[in-house]
Amino acid sequence: MKLYVFLSLVTTAVSPEPLEAPQSGMLSSDELAKLQNAVSPVLASTNLLDSDEFFVCGSRVPGMNGHYVLQPPDVVQSDPDTPVFFREDDDNEALKTDFRLFRHNGFWMIADVEPWPPVTHFRCDPTKSQVIGVDVTEVCGLGQSTPPRIGYSPADPKLGDFSLTLHRDACQEVLQIDTSNNYSRKDEL
C-alpha cells in the first residue's frame, strides 16, 4: 500500500488526472504505462520534448547559430530511437559547416560533422561539464529520449563559462523579447 501511495503522489505531481485506487492493491499495466511515460515538471520546462525545431542564438561558434530541424528516423540516428536535428543552412553562407544536435553514448551534444572526425562544440553531460545555476545532473541525465534546452557547456575551454540554450523562438524574436522589457522605466520619463 505504501508503494501505491508513493506512485499516486508521483502521478498527481505530473498528471492532471488522479490515479484511481486499484481494488487489488496492485497497479494495472495501463496505470504503470502512465507512470513510465509521465514527464516531471523540471523536464517539461527544461526539455524540447515533442518539438520538431529549435533555434541557436549567440553561440560564439561561427556557423552554429540558426534554425535546427528534426530529421525523420530513416535519415540518420546516432543512439537508437533518438532524434537528430540538422541545422538548416542559408544559401549565402560562406562558411561550410554541418552542425547537428544528437545523442551520443547517452548524452546530448552539438557537433560539426562536416570535418572528420566530427568536432564537438557543446555537450550536456554532467560527467564533463557544470553550468552555473543549472542542476546538470537532473537536466542532462543519461539516456534522455529528447534533448534538453539548457545545460550545454562548451567542449572548448577557450569559450569560458559560456553556456548554450536552445530556443523555441527564432533568434530575432528572442532578442526582441529580451530587449522589450523596460525595467528601469526610463522610456516613461
C-alpha positions as CSV (number, residue, x, y, z in Angstrom):
1,M,0.0,0.0,0.0
2,K,2.9,2.3,0.7
3,L,4.1,1.8,-2.9
4,Y,0.7,2.8,-4.2
5,V,0.6,6.0,-2.2
6,F,4.0,6.9,-3.4
7,L,3.1,6.2,-7.0
8,S,-0.2,8.1,-6.7
9,L,1.7,11.1,-5.4
10,V,4.2,11.0,-8.3
11,T,1.3,10.6,-10.8
12,T,-0.6,13.6,-9.4
13,A,2.5,15.7,-9.5
14,V,2.9,15.1,-13.2
15,S,-0.6,14.3,-14.5
16,P,-3.8,16.3,-14.2
17,E,-5.8,13.0,-13.9
18,P,-5.7,11.4,-10.5
19,L,-4.8,7.7,-10.3
20,E,-7.8,5.6,-9.1
21,A,-7.1,3.2,-6.2
22,P,-6.9,-0.3,-7.5
23,Q,-9.2,-2.9,-5.9
24,S,-6.4,-5.5,-5.5
25,G,-3.8,-3.0,-4.3
26,M,-1.8,-3.7,-7.5
27,L,-1.4,-1.3,-10.4
28,S,-2.7,-2.3,-13.8
29,S,-0.5,-2.2,-16.9
30,D,-2.3,0.9,-18.1
31,E,-1.5,2.7,-14.8
32,L,2.1,1.6,-14.9
33,A,2.4,2.8,-18.5
34,K,1.1,6.2,-17.4
35,L,3.8,6.4,-14.7
36,Q,6.6,5.3,-17.1
37,N,5.6,7.9,-19.7
38,A,5.0,10.7,-17.2
39,V,7.2,13.8,-17.6
40,S,8.5,15.6,-14.5
41,P,7.8,19.3,-14.2
42,V,11.5,20.0,-14.3
43,L,12.0,18.0,-17.5
44,A,8.9,19.7,-19.1
45,S,10.4,23.1,-18.5
46,T,13.9,22.3,-19.5
47,N,13.5,19.9,-22.4
48,L,12.4,20.3,-26.0
49,L,10.0,17.3,-25.6
50,D,7.9,17.0,-28.8
51,S,9.4,20.0,-30.6
52,D,10.4,19.4,-34.2
53,E,12.6,22.5,-34.4
54,F,14.6,24.9,-32.3
55,F,17.0,27.8,-32.7
56,V,20.5,28.5,-31.5
57,C,21.3,32.2,-30.8
58,G,24.6,33.8,-29.7
59,S,26.7,30.6,-29.6
60,R,30.0,32.3,-30.2
61,V,30.9,29.5,-32.7
62,P,30.9,30.5,-36.3
63,G,28.2,28.8,-38.3
64,M,26.3,27.3,-35.3
65,N,23.6,29.9,-34.9
66,G,20.4,29.3,-36.7
67,H,17.4,27.0,-37.2
68,Y,17.6,23.3,-36.4
69,V,15.0,20.8,-37.8
70,L,14.2,17.3,-36.7
71,Q,15.1,14.7,-39.2
72,P,13.0,11.6,-40.0
73,P,14.3,8.4,-38.2
74,D,15.1,6.8,-41.6
75,V,17.5,9.6,-42.5
76,V,20.0,9.3,-39.6
77,Q,20.2,8.3,-36.0
78,S,23.1,8.3,-33.5
79,D,21.9,6.4,-30.5
80,P,19.0,4.0,-31.3
81,D,15.5,5.5,-31.3
82,T,16.6,9.1,-30.7
83,P,16.0,12.2,-32.8
84,V,18.7,14.0,-34.7
85,F,18.4,17.7,-35.6
86,F,20.2,19.3,-38.6
87,R,20.9,23.0,-38.9
88,E,19.3,24.5,-42.0
89,D,22.0,26.4,-43.8
90,D,21.4,29.7,-45.6
91,D,22.3,29.6,-49.3
92,N,24.5,32.7,-48.9
93,E,26.7,31.4,-46.1
94,A,30.4,31.3,-46.9
95,L,31.4,29.0,-44.0
96,K,30.9,25.3,-44.8
97,T,29.5,23.6,-41.7
98,D,27.2,20.8,-40.9
99,F,26.0,21.3,-37.3
100,R,23.8,18.7,-35.7
101,L,22.3,18.0,-32.3
102,F,22.2,14.4,-31.4
103,R,22.7,11.9,-28.5
104,H,26.0,10.1,-28.4
105,N,26.7,7.5,-25.7
106,G,23.6,8.6,-23.8
107,F,24.3,12.4,-23.7
108,W,23.2,15.2,-26.0
109,M,25.7,17.2,-27.9
110,I,26.1,19.7,-30.8
111,A,28.8,18.9,-33.2
112,D,30.0,20.0,-36.6
113,V,30.1,16.8,-38.7
114,E,31.5,18.5,-41.8
115,P,35.1,17.6,-40.9
116,W,36.0,14.1,-40.0
117,P,36.2,13.2,-37.2
118,P,33.3,15.4,-36.1
119,V,34.1,18.4,-33.8
120,T,32.0,18.6,-30.6
121,H,31.3,22.2,-29.6
122,F,28.7,21.8,-26.8
123,R,27.6,18.9,-24.7
124,C,25.0,18.3,-22.0
125,D,26.9,15.8,-19.9
126,P,27.1,16.1,-16.1
127,T,30.3,14.0,-16.1
128,K,32.2,16.6,-18.1
129,S,30.5,19.9,-17.5
130,Q,28.9,22.2,-15.0
131,V,26.7,25.1,-15.8
132,I,26.2,27.8,-13.2
133,G,22.6,27.9,-11.9
134,V,21.6,24.6,-13.6
135,D,21.4,21.2,-12.0
136,V,23.1,19.4,-14.9
137,T,22.7,16.0,-13.3
138,E,18.9,16.3,-13.5
139,V,18.7,18.3,-16.7
140,C,21.3,16.4,-18.7
141,G,20.5,12.9,-17.3
142,L,21.8,9.8,-19.2
143,G,19.6,8.4,-21.9
144,Q,17.0,11.2,-22.3
145,S,14.9,10.5,-25.3
146,T,14.6,14.2,-26.2
147,P,17.2,17.0,-26.0
148,P,17.4,19.4,-23.0
149,R,17.0,23.1,-23.8
150,I,19.6,24.1,-21.2
151,G,22.8,22.6,-19.6
152,Y,25.1,22.7,-22.6
153,S,28.7,23.7,-21.8
154,P,31.5,24.3,-24.3
155,A,33.8,21.4,-25.2
156,D,36.5,24.0,-25.9
157,P,37.6,25.7,-22.6
158,K,38.6,28.8,-24.6
159,L,34.9,29.8,-24.7
160,G,35.0,30.2,-20.9
161,D,31.9,30.0,-18.7
162,F,29.6,30.3,-21.6
163,S,26.5,28.0,-21.7
164,L,24.3,27.4,-24.7
165,T,20.4,27.5,-24.6
166,L,18.2,26.0,-27.3
167,H,15.3,28.5,-28.0
168,R,11.8,27.7,-29.2
169,D,11.6,31.1,-31.0
170,A,13.7,32.5,-33.8
171,C,16.7,34.5,-32.8
172,Q,15.5,37.9,-33.7
173,E,12.2,37.2,-31.7
174,V,14.3,36.1,-28.7
175,L,16.4,39.3,-28.9
176,Q,13.3,41.4,-29.3
177,I,11.6,39.8,-26.2
178,D,14.8,40.2,-24.2
179,T,15.2,43.9,-25.0
180,S,11.5,44.9,-24.8
181,N,11.4,44.7,-21.0
182,N,11.8,48.2,-19.7
183,Y,12.7,47.5,-16.1
184,S,14.2,50.9,-15.4
185,R,11.1,52.7,-16.9
186,K,13.4,55.3,-18.4
187,D,11.3,55.4,-21.5
188,E,8.3,56.6,-19.5
189,L,10.1,59.7,-18.1
